[in-house]
């Protein structure tokens, strides 16, 4: 049996209990419905029309359940297909969908290389999968060929810099507990013993951004004992996309890939003439802690570019309650928080609180401008910097006029 398949049959990842669906929905990027609208369909899709999606390498179902639940809540006529090589993982994902009573979901067991046999899709999610394939490019090409015209993909690949020390540990453990001769339980015990014995100088011990090994045996095995994974820098991702005839729409959150937003003015100015792709690679080096890269892509020949401000688009907040954020900004406080270990304090222009207070997922930007007594050019000029910051943090997105 393929070692990756064997791992996920024995240790489905991430570990999930279908009973938990009664009291929480696991959300994240990629594949929030609002993100798909913003990054793939640039806030122009008619969501009353049928929507076909594929969750390629769906694991225990986080992305599947989130997208199916959000489509159901929004009344989107969705047909969602789940594909994974692990029958054990599929069983958990099926149980989670059943626990929520969600319809329109179809399950398949197999390699994502057969994605095209399932038909063509408006959207494909492939989160944390390609880096485990013997040939990631072959996998990405198979998915790209299954996209409908105008469709796109949400992906996640491991980040090289944030995984500092992981491959040192994998090499050590391959010698201490060879997969070919050591039972899974003994490999896990050996890994835990090694973790306790690490000197403080060890690169993994000095990396504060990794924690999967602390949460469960499944997480430990996936991080430190996996027999096939690789990590990427921005340049490698762009090369992979290009070889599959795909084009990057955006990394998420985009702000972490833009040194113009992270460096003081005199230094940032020296990079202003660089292409966004070149800046993204420098942003990754500057932040230094990105253990995953989440990004959206479309066909290379697609004319679609990331969503921009326009009167009919509907802004939605992703995690921050509008009332609380508006109250915070009205006090003159910066937008603050921590992203990938990076502490941020970002000032927003005066009056931003008045805009945020009117963001309800239904009201268009044009309607908000009129409510504030501003014509569209004045509104756009005044608030474009604030929207740019909130877009960059993936905390405010634009959706189609039919709110989702």
C-alpha positions in Angstrom: 0.0 0.0 0.0 1.2 3.5 -0.7 2.7 4.9 2.5 0.7 8.1 2.4 -2.6 6.1 2.0 -1.5 3.7 4.8 -0.8 6.7 7.1 -4.2 8.3 6.6 -6.1 4.9 6.9 -4.5 4.4 10.3 -4.4 8.1 11.4 -7.1 10.2 9.6 -6.1 13.8 9.8 -7.0 16.2 11.2 -8.8 14.1 13.9 -12.5 15.1 14.1 -15.5 13.9 16.0 -18.8 14.1 14.0 -20.7 14.8 17.2 -18.9 18.2 17.4 -20.9 19.3 14.4 -23.8 20.0 16.7 -22.1 23.0 18.3 -19.4 24.3 16.0 -18.4 24.8 12.4 -14.7 24.6 11.6 -13.9 27.5 9.2 -10.7 28.7 7.5 -9.0 29.4 4.3 -9.2 28.5 1.5 -12.8 27.9 0.5 -15.0 30.2 2.5 -17.8 31.0 0.2 -17.1 34.7 0.5 -13.4 34.1 -0.4 -14.4 32.1 -3.5 -16.6 35.0 -4.6 -14.0 37.6 -4.0 -10.8 35.9 -5.3 -12.1 33.6 -8.0 -15.3 35.3 -9.3 -14.3 38.8 -8.3 -17.7 39.6 -6.8 -19.5 39.1 -10.1 -21.0 35.6 -9.9 -24.8 35.0 -10.0 -25.1 32.6 -7.1 -28.7 31.6 -8.1 -27.1 29.5 -10.8 -25.8 25.9 -10.2 -22.4 25.7 -8.6 -20.2 22.6 -8.9 -17.2 22.2 -6.6 -14.6 19.5 -5.9 -12.8 19.0 -2.6 -9.7 17.2 -3.9 -8.0 15.4 -1.0 -10.8 16.2 1.4 -9.4 14.4 4.4 -11.7 14.3 7.4 -13.8 17.0 5.9 -13.1 20.5 7.2 -13.2 22.3 3.9 -16.1 20.1 2.6 -18.3 20.7 5.6 -17.6 24.4 5.7 -18.4 24.9 2.0 -21.4 22.7 2.0 -22.8 24.4 5.2 -22.2 27.9 3.8 -23.8 27.1 0.5 -26.8 25.6 2.2 -27.1 28.7 4.4 -26.9 31.0 1.4 -29.3 29.1 -0.7 -26.7 28.3 -3.3 -27.8 25.4 -5.6 -24.5 23.5 -5.0 -23.3 20.1 -6.1 -20.1 19.3 -4.1 -17.9 16.3 -4.8 -15.4 14.9 -2.2 -12.4 12.9 -3.3 -9.8 11.3 -1.1 -7.6 8.1 -1.2 -8.3 7.3 2.5 -11.5 5.3 3.2 -11.1 6.0 6.9 -11.0 9.8 6.3 -13.9 9.6 4.0 -16.0 7.8 6.6 -15.4 10.7 9.1 -16.3 13.3 6.4 -19.5 11.4 5.5 -20.5 11.2 9.1 -19.9 15.0 9.6 -22.1 15.8 6.5 -24.8 13.4 7.8 -24.7 15.0 11.3 -25.6 18.3 9.7 -28.1 16.9 7.3 -26.5 18.5 4.3 -27.6 17.5 0.8 -25.9 17.7 -2.6 -22.6 16.1 -1.5 -21.1 13.2 -3.4 -18.3 11.0 -2.1 -15.5 9.3 -4.0 -12.5 7.3 -2.9 -9.4 7.6 -5.1 -6.5 9.7 -6.2 -7.0 13.3 -7.3 -5.4 12.3 -10.5 -8.8 11.0 -11.6 -10.6 14.3 -10.9 -11.5 14.8 -14.5 -13.6 11.6 -14.5 -16.0 13.3 -12.1 -16.8 16.1 -14.6 -15.9 19.8 -14.7 -16.1 22.2 -11.8 -16.6 25.9 -11.1 -14.3 25.6 -8.1 -11.7 23.1 -6.8 -10.3 23.1 -3.3 -7.0 21.3 -2.8 -5.8 22.1 0.7 -2.6 20.4 2.1 -2.5 17.7 -0.6 -0.2 18.4 -3.5 2.9 18.5 -1.3 2.3 14.8 -0.4 2.2 13.6 -4.0 5.1 11.9 -5.8 4.5 14.4 -8.6 2.8 17.6 -7.4 2.7 19.1 -10.9 0.9 16.1 -12.3 -1.7 16.5 -9.6 -2.1 20.2 -10.2 -2.4 19.7 -14.0 -5.1 17.0 -13.4 -7.1 19.5 -11.3 -6.6 22.4 -13.7 -7.9 20.3 -16.6 -11.1 19.7 -14.5 -11.9 23.4 -14.2 -14.8 24.9 -16.1 -14.1 28.1 -18.1 -14.1 31.0 -15.6 -13.5 28.7 -12.6 -10.7 28.7 -10.1 -9.0 27.0 -7.3 -8.2 27.5 -3.6 -5.0 25.8 -2.5 -2.7 25.3 0.5 0.9 24.2 0.3 3.5 23.9 3.1 5.8 26.9 3.5 9.5 26.2 3.7 10.6 29.0 6.1 7.9 28.4 8.7 8.7 24.7 8.8 12.3 25.2 9.8 13.5 22.1 11.6 10.7 19.8 10.4 12.8 18.0 7.8 15.7 17.7 10.2 13.3 15.9 12.6 11.9 13.7 9.8 15.5 12.7 8.9 16.4 11.9 12.5 13.2 9.8 13.0 13.7 7.9 9.7 17.0 6.7 11.2 15.7 6.1 14.8 12.4 4.4 13.8 12.4 3.3 10.1 8.9 3.2 8.7 9.6 -0.1 7.0 10.4 -2.0 10.2 8.7 0.1 13.0 5.0 -0.1 13.9 3.2 3.2 13.9 2.7 3.3 17.6 6.4 2.8 18.2 7.3 5.5 15.7 5.0 7.9 17.6 6.6 6.9 21.0 10.1 7.4 19.5 9.1 10.8 18.2 7.9 11.9 21.6 11.0 10.6 23.3 13.2 12.5 20.8 11.2 15.7 21.4 12.0 15.5 25.1 15.7 14.9 24.3 16.2 17.8 21.9 18.9 20.3 22.9 17.8 23.9 23.0 20.0 24.6 20.0 18.0 22.3 17.8 16.3 24.2 14.9 12.9 22.5 15.5 13.0 23.2 19.2 13.7 26.8 18.4 10.8 27.2 16.0 7.8 28.6 18.0 5.4 28.5 15.0 4.7 24.8 14.9 2.3 23.0 17.3 0.6 20.2 15.5 2.8 17.7 17.3 1.5 18.9 20.6 -2.2 18.4 19.9 -2.6 14.7 18.9 -0.8 11.6 17.7 -2.3 12.3 14.3 -0.8 15.8 14.2 2.6 14.5 15.4 2.7 11.9 12.8 1.6 14.2 10.0 4.3 16.8 10.9 7.3 14.7 11.9 6.8 11.2 10.6 5.3 11.7 7.2 7.1 9.7 4.5 6.4 12.1 1.7 6.0 15.8 1.8 7.8 18.9 0.6 7.6 22.6 1.3 7.6 25.6 -1.0 8.7 29.2 -1.3 6.8 31.7 -3.3 9.0 31.3 -6.3 8.4 27.6 -6.4 4.6 28.1 -6.1 4.6 30.5 -9.0 6.7 28.1 -11.1 4.3 25.2 -10.2 1.2 27.3 -11.2 2.8 28.4 -14.5 3.7 24.8 -15.4 0.0 23.9 -14.9 -1.1 26.9 -17.0 -2.6 28.6 -13.9 -2.2 32.1 -12.6 -2.0 33.4 -9.1 -4.9 35.6 -8.0 -3.8 36.2 -4.5 -2.0 34.8 -1.5 -4.1 34.9 1.7 -3.7 37.0 3.7 -2.1 39.2 1.0 -0.6 41.7 3.5 2.0 39.2 4.7 3.3 39.0 1.1 3.7 42.7 0.6 6.8 44.4 2.1 5.4 47.7 1.0 2.9 47.4 3.8 5.3 45.9 6.3 8.4 48.1 6.0 8.8 51.8 6.9 8.4 54.3 4.1 12.1 54.8 3.1 12.8 51.1 2.8 9.4 50.3 1.2 10.0 52.9 -1.4 13.0 51.0 -2.7 10.8 48.1 -3.6 7.8 50.0 -5.1 8.9 49.3 -8.7 8.9 45.5 -8.3 6.2 43.3 -9.7 3.7 41.9 -7.2 5.1 38.4 -7.6 8.7 39.6 -6.8 7.4 41.5 -3.8 5.6 38.4 -2.6 8.8 36.5 -2.4 10.5 39.3 -0.5 7.5 39.5 1.9 7.8 35.8 2.7 11.5 36.4 3.5 10.7 39.4 5.6 7.9 37.7 7.7 9.9 34.5 8.0 7.3 32.4 9.8 4.9 31.3 7.0 4.5 27.5 7.6 1.7 27.3 5.0 0.9 29.2 1.8 -2.9 29.7 1.1 -3.7 31.1 -2.3 -6.2 31.3 -5.1 -5.5 30.7 -8.7 -7.4 30.8 -12.1 -6.6 29.7 -15.6 -3.5 31.4 -17.0 -5.5 32.8 -20.0 -8.3 34.1 -17.8 -8.7 37.9 -18.0 -10.1 38.0 -14.5 -8.1 40.0 -11.9 -8.6 40.3 -8.2 -11.8 42.1 -7.1 -11.6 45.9 -6.9 -13.9 48.5 -5.4 -17.0 49.2 -7.4 -20.4 50.6 -6.3 -22.5 47.4 -6.8 -20.2 45.1 -4.8 -21.3 44.0 -1.4 -18.6 44.1 1.4 -18.6 41.4 4.0 -16.5 41.0 7.2 -15.0 37.6 7.7 -14.3 37.2 11.4 -14.6 40.6 13.0 -18.2 41.7 14.1 -19.0 45.0 12.4 -20.4 46.6 15.6 -17.3 45.7 17.7 -14.8 46.7 15.0 -16.6 50.0 14.3 -16.7 50.9 18.0 -12.9 50.1 18.2 -12.0 52.2 15.2 -14.3 55.1 16.4 -12.0 55.4 19.4 -9.1 56.1 17.1 -7.4 52.8 17.8 -5.4 51.0 15.1 -6.4 47.6 13.8 -4.2 45.3 15.8 -3.6 41.6 16.2 -1.2 38.8 15.4 -0.9 36.9 12.1 1.5 34.0 11.7 3.3 35.3 14.8 3.6 38.8 13.4 2.2 41.5 15.6 0.5 44.2 13.7 -1.0 47.6 14.6 -2.4 49.2 11.4 -4.0 52.7 11.5 -7.1 53.2 9.4 -8.3 56.6 7.9 -10.7 58.7 9.9 -14.3 57.9 9.2 -13.6 54.2 8.5 -15.7 53.3 11.6 -18.8 54.9 9.8 -18.3 52.6 6.8 -17.7 49.5 8.9 -20.8 50.1 10.9 -22.8 49.8 7.7 -21.2 46.5 6.5 -24.0 43.9 7.0 -23.3 41.5 4.1 -26.3 42.9 2.1 -25.6 46.6 1.6 -23.5 47.5 -1.5 -20.6 49.9 -1.4 -22.6 52.4 -3.4 -25.4 52.4 -0.9 -23.0 52.9 1.9 -21.4 55.8 0.1 -24.9 57.4 -0.4 -25.7 56.9 3.3 -22.6 58.8 4.2 -23.5 61.6 1.8 -20.6 60.9 -0.6 -20.5 60.5 -4.3 -18.7 57.4 -5.6 -15.3 59.1 -6.5 -15.1 60.8 -3.1 -16.0 57.6 -1.3 -13.5 55.5 -3.2 -10.7 58.1 -2.7 -11.3 58.4 0.9 -11.7 54.8 1.9 -9.6 52.8 -0.6 -6.6 52.7 1.8 -8.8 51.3 4.6 -10.3 48.7 2.2 -6.8 47.8 1.0 -5.6 47.1 4.6 -8.7 45.0 5.4 -8.5 43.1 2.1 -4.8 42.5 2.9 -5.7 40.9 6.2 -8.5 38.8 4.5 -10.9 40.4 7.0 -13.1 42.3 4.6 -14.0 40.9 1.1 -16.3 41.9 -1.7 -19.1 39.6 -2.8 -21.6 39.6 -5.6 -24.7 41.8 -5.4 -26.7 38.7 -4.4 -25.2 38.6 -0.9 -23.8 35.3 0.3 
